[in-house]
Amino acid sequence: MLADKHRLKLDNDKQRLNNEKDGMLSKGLNPYVEFRKRKFDAQAKNLEKKMLQAVDHNKARLAVTLIEEESIARQEELQDLRNYVYFIVGFYVIIFILAI
């Protein structure tokens, strides 16, 4: 049953292709050239789609990298601020101890 459906689909595809070929011949076109053009156009379209997906992927990866770098920069700034505060507090503690 499944094989019959598959065979019927193949027969229908073959008939459709023959009808297309006959239509091209009646218009004075070379079916080989037309089918090659169609295949080339499909390949070009697939390549363009893949390239656009690669660009989108690169953009997303770049955005993640920028966010991570910004986070690291903020953590470093926060640590610098903490170090400065500890230095100032320590400095005043030493001055207070020396003043006593």
C-alpha positions in Angstrom: 0.0 0.0 0.0 2.7 2.4 1.0 4.8 1.3 -2.0 1.8 1.9 -4.3 1.5 5.5 -3.0 5.2 6.1 -3.5 5.1 4.6 -7.0 2.0 6.8 -7.8 3.8 9.9 -6.5 6.8 9.1 -8.7 4.6 8.5 -11.7 2.8 11.8 -11.1 6.1 13.7 -10.7 7.4 12.1 -13.9 4.3 13.0 -15.8 4.4 16.6 -14.4 8.0 16.9 -15.6 7.2 15.5 -19.0 4.3 18.0 -19.3 6.6 20.8 -18.3 9.2 19.6 -20.8 6.6 19.4 -23.6 5.4 23.0 -22.7 9.0 24.3 -22.9 9.6 22.6 -26.2 6.4 24.0 -27.6 7.6 27.5 -26.6 10.9 26.9 -28.4 12.9 26.7 -25.1 15.6 24.1 -24.3 14.3 22.1 -21.3 17.8 21.2 -20.3 18.8 24.8 -20.0 15.6 25.8 -18.3 15.9 23.0 -15.7 19.6 23.8 -15.1 18.6 27.5 -14.6 15.9 26.4 -12.1 18.4 24.3 -10.2 21.0 27.0 -10.2 18.4 29.5 -8.9 17.4 27.1 -6.2 21.0 26.6 -5.2 21.7 30.4 -5.2 18.6 30.9 -3.0 19.7 28.3 -0.5 23.2 29.8 -0.4 21.7 33.2 0.2 19.5 31.9 3.0 22.5 30.1 4.7 24.6 33.3 4.4 21.8 35.4 6.0 21.4 32.8 8.8 25.2 33.0 9.3 25.1 36.8 9.5 22.2 36.6 12.0 24.1 34.0 14.1 27.2 36.2 14.1 25.2 39.3 15.1 23.6 37.3 18.0 27.0 36.0 19.1 28.5 39.5 18.9 25.7 40.9 21.0 26.2 38.2 23.7 30.0 38.9 23.7 29.4 42.6 24.1 27.0 42.0 27.0 29.5 39.7 28.7 32.3 42.3 28.2 30.1 45.0 29.6 29.3 42.9 32.6 33.0 42.2 33.2 33.8 45.9 32.9 31.1 46.8 35.4 32.4 44.1 37.8 36.0 45.5 37.4 34.7 49.1 38.0 32.8 47.9 41.1 35.9 46.2 42.4 38.0 49.3 41.8 35.4 51.3 43.7 35.5 48.8 46.6 39.3 49.0 46.7 39.2 52.8 46.8 36.6 52.8 49.6 38.7 50.3 51.6 41.8 52.5 51.0 40.0 55.7 52.2 38.5 54.0 55.2 41.8 52.4 56.1 43.6 55.7 55.6 41.2 57.5 58.0 41.5 54.7 60.5 45.2 55.0 60.5 45.0 58.8 60.9 42.5 58.4 63.7 44.8 55.9 65.5 47.8 58.2 65.1 45.8 61.1 66.4 45.0 59.3 69.6 
